[in-house]
Amino acid sequence: MPIEDKDFKKIVIALVLYISSLFAANTLGLKLMPFIFHSNLSVAVFSFPIVFIMTDVIGEVYGKKIARMFVFAGFASALLFILYSLLSLAMPWSVQSLWVKPGYNLIFGVSARITFASLVAFIIGEYQDVVTFFFVKKFTGGKMFWLRSNLSNVWSQFLDTVIFMTIAFYGVYPNNVLINVIFSWWIYKVAMGILYTPLSYLGIRILRGKNSNAVSTN
């Protein structure tokens, strides 16, 4: 069914938040911070749960097709970033900017690897998130959004974390640190997803507006 102008604007704003959170996770995620029980945690845990929650919220209000459109937009954006990164790293340096070359090549070289890892993990994890969300929805009769969202989040975040951390940081950090980060990051992202559940309901309310029976394009 056609989307009204007000709904189009809401979808665009949601897409901006979605893409921004994705790139924040990709570019800032290299930094680790200390966590409980002497473990380590990527700072991307603050932004990345928004990525998975957003597809659930959008899918709940506007249906699977729009949710898949978000996944495709994130995938295409990450792919373009990789291409731009490779192009910029391949270009020659002017003498005036050589002072920044070591840090630039290190950060954006690793960022390109992180983005590639994110690209693979993202398309698999997000696809599983959407599929699981709507699979469980059939058995709940469209009710219990919190259950559908968190069940899909647990599974998709596990896949995303294992795939992403392995591709992005294998050989960068010792294996014991890498395994530590994988499980601590997964558990923390799931916990953040649960804590963000009230925000999901707020997002659904904002997107639906006065029309609590907003049409879904499943």
LOROFI-818596 format. One record per residue (C-alpha): residue number from 1; x, y, z. Coordinates in steps of 0.25 Angstrom, whole numbers, plus 5000, padded with zeros to 4 digits. Layout:
- NUM, X, Y, Z
...
//
This chain:
- 1, 5000, 5000, 5000
- 2, 5005, 5014, 4997
- 3, 5012, 5021, 5009
- 4, 5007, 5035, 5013
- 5, 5016, 5047, 5013
- 6, 5017, 5047, 5029
- 7, 5021, 5032, 5029
- 8, 5031, 5035, 5018
- 9, 5038, 5045, 5027
- 10, 5038, 5036, 5039
- 11, 5044, 5025, 5031
- 12, 5055, 5034, 5026
- 13, 5058, 5039, 5040
- 14, 5059, 5025, 5045
- 15, 5068, 5021, 5034
- 16, 5077, 5032, 5037
- 17, 5078, 5027, 5052
- 18, 5080, 5013, 5047
- 19, 5091, 5017, 5037
- 20, 5098, 5026, 5047
- 21, 5098, 5015, 5058
- 22, 5104, 5005, 5048
- 23, 5115, 5014, 5044
- 24, 5118, 5018, 5058
- 25, 5119, 5004, 5062
- 26, 5128, 5001, 5050
- 27, 5138, 5013, 5052
- 28, 5138, 5014, 5067
- 29, 5138, 4999, 5070
- 30, 5153, 4997, 5070
- 31, 5154, 5003, 5084
- 32, 5153, 4994, 5095
- 33, 5149, 4998, 5109
- 34, 5150, 4990, 5122
- 35, 5138, 4982, 5127
- 36, 5134, 4973, 5138
- 37, 5142, 4961, 5143
- 38, 5155, 4967, 5136
- 39, 5148, 4965, 5122
- 40, 5149, 4975, 5110
- 41, 5137, 4981, 5103
- 42, 5136, 4989, 5090
- 43, 5131, 5003, 5091
- 44, 5122, 4999, 5079
- 45, 5112, 4993, 5089
- 46, 5106, 5006, 5091
- 47, 5102, 5008, 5076
- 48, 5101, 4995, 5070
- 49, 5088, 4990, 5078
- 50, 5081, 5001, 5071
- 51, 5083, 4995, 5058
- 52, 5076, 4982, 5061
- 53, 5065, 4988, 5069
- 54, 5062, 4998, 5058
- 55, 5059, 4987, 5048
- 56, 5050, 4981, 5058
- 57, 5043, 4994, 5061
- 58, 5041, 4998, 5046
- 59, 5037, 4983, 5043
- 60, 5026, 4984, 5054
- 61, 5020, 4997, 5048
- 62, 5023, 4996, 5033
- 63, 5025, 4982, 5030
- 64, 5036, 4972, 5026
- 65, 5038, 4979, 5012
- 66, 5042, 4992, 5019
- 67, 5051, 4985, 5029
- 68, 5058, 4978, 5018
- 69, 5060, 4991, 5011
- 70, 5067, 4996, 5023
- 71, 5076, 4984, 5023
- 72, 5080, 4986, 5008
- 73, 5082, 5001, 5011
- 74, 5092, 4997, 5022
- 75, 5099, 4987, 5013
- 76, 5100, 4997, 5002
- 77, 5106, 5008, 5011
- 78, 5116, 4999, 5017
- 79, 5120, 4994, 5003
- 80, 5122, 5008, 4998
- 81, 5130, 5011, 5010
- 82, 5140, 5000, 5008
- 83, 5142, 5004, 4993
- 84, 5144, 5019, 4997
- 85, 5154, 5014, 5008
- 86, 5162, 5005, 4998
- 87, 5162, 5017, 4988
- 88, 5167, 5027, 4998
- 89, 5178, 5017, 5004
- 90, 5183, 5015, 4989
- 91, 5184, 5029, 4986
- 92, 5198, 5036, 4987
- 93, 5202, 5045, 4998
- 94, 5206, 5060, 4997
- 95, 5218, 5064, 5005
- 96, 5209, 5074, 5013
- 97, 5201, 5062, 5019
- 98, 5211, 5052, 5021
- 99, 5211, 5055, 5036
- 100, 5197, 5048, 5037
- 101, 5201, 5036, 5028
- 102, 5204, 5026, 5039
- 103, 5192, 5028, 5047
- 104, 5183, 5030, 5035
- 105, 5187, 5017, 5029
- 106, 5186, 5009, 5042
- 107, 5173, 5014, 5046
- 108, 5166, 5014, 5032
- 109, 5173, 5002, 5028
- 110, 5168, 4995, 5040
- 111, 5154, 5002, 5038
- 112, 5153, 4996, 5024
- 113, 5156, 4982, 5030
- 114, 5145, 4985, 5041
- 115, 5135, 4990, 5031
- 116, 5137, 4977, 5022
- 117, 5135, 4969, 5035
- 118, 5123, 4977, 5038
- 119, 5118, 4975, 5024
- 120, 5119, 4960, 5024
- 121, 5113, 4959, 5039
- 122, 5103, 4970, 5036
- 123, 5096, 4964, 5025
- 124, 5096, 4950, 5031
- 125, 5092, 4955, 5045
- 126, 5082, 4965, 5040
- 127, 5075, 4955, 5031
- 128, 5074, 4945, 5042
- 129, 5068, 4956, 5051
- 130, 5057, 4960, 5041
- 131, 5054, 4945, 5038
- 132, 5054, 4941, 5053
- 133, 5045, 4953, 5057
- 134, 5034, 4950, 5047
- 135, 5035, 4935, 5049
- 136, 5032, 4937, 5064
- 137, 5022, 4947, 5060
- 138, 5013, 4936, 5053
- 139, 5013, 4928, 5066
- 140, 5010, 4940, 5075
- 141, 4998, 4946, 5066
- 142, 5005, 4959, 5065
- 143, 5006, 4961, 5080
- 144, 5017, 4961, 5090
- 145, 5027, 4970, 5082
- 146, 5037, 4970, 5094
- 147, 5038, 4954, 5093
- 148, 5039, 4954, 5078
- 149, 5050, 4966, 5078
- 150, 5058, 4960, 5089
- 151, 5058, 4945, 5083
- 152, 5062, 4950, 5070
- 153, 5073, 4959, 5076
- 154, 5079, 4948, 5084
- 155, 5081, 4939, 5072
- 156, 5085, 4950, 5062
- 157, 5094, 4957, 5071
- 158, 5102, 4944, 5074
- 159, 5104, 4941, 5059
- 160, 5108, 4955, 5056
- 161, 5117, 4956, 5068
- 162, 5125, 4943, 5065
- 163, 5126, 4946, 5050
- 164, 5130, 4960, 5052
- 165, 5140, 4959, 5063
- 166, 5147, 4947, 5056
- 167, 5148, 4954, 5042
- 168, 5152, 4968, 5048
- 169, 5161, 4964, 5060
- 170, 5167, 4951, 5057
- 171, 5182, 4952, 5058
- 172, 5180, 4967, 5064
- 173, 5177, 4962, 5078
- 174, 5182, 4949, 5084
- 175, 5172, 4938, 5083
- 176, 5169, 4938, 5098
- 177, 5166, 4953, 5097
- 178, 5158, 4951, 5085
- 179, 5149, 4940, 5091
- 180, 5147, 4948, 5103
- 181, 5143, 4960, 5095
- 182, 5133, 4952, 5087
- 183, 5125, 4946, 5098
- 184, 5126, 4959, 5107
- 185, 5121, 4967, 5095
- 186, 5110, 4957, 5091
- 187, 5105, 4957, 5105
- 188, 5106, 4972, 5107
- 189, 5099, 4975, 5094
- 190, 5088, 4965, 5097
- 191, 5086, 4972, 5111
- 192, 5086, 4986, 5104
- 193, 5076, 4981, 5095
- 194, 5067, 4977, 5106
- 195, 5069, 4990, 5113
- 196, 5066, 4997, 5100
- 197, 5052, 4990, 5099
- 198, 5045, 5002, 5105
- 199, 5051, 5011, 5095
- 200, 5046, 5001, 5084
- 201, 5032, 5003, 5089
- 202, 5034, 5018, 5089
- 203, 5039, 5017, 5075
- 204, 5027, 5009, 5071
- 205, 5018, 5019, 5077
- 206, 5025, 5030, 5070
- 207, 5024, 5024, 5056
- 208, 5010, 5020, 5058
- 209, 5006, 5033, 5063
- 210, 4991, 5035, 5066
- 211, 4988, 5023, 5057
- 212, 4991, 5011, 5066
- 213, 4986, 5002, 5055
- 214, 4997, 5006, 5045
- 215, 4997, 4998, 5032
- 216, 5008, 4988, 5031
- 217, 5013, 4984, 5017
- 218, 5017, 4970, 5021
//
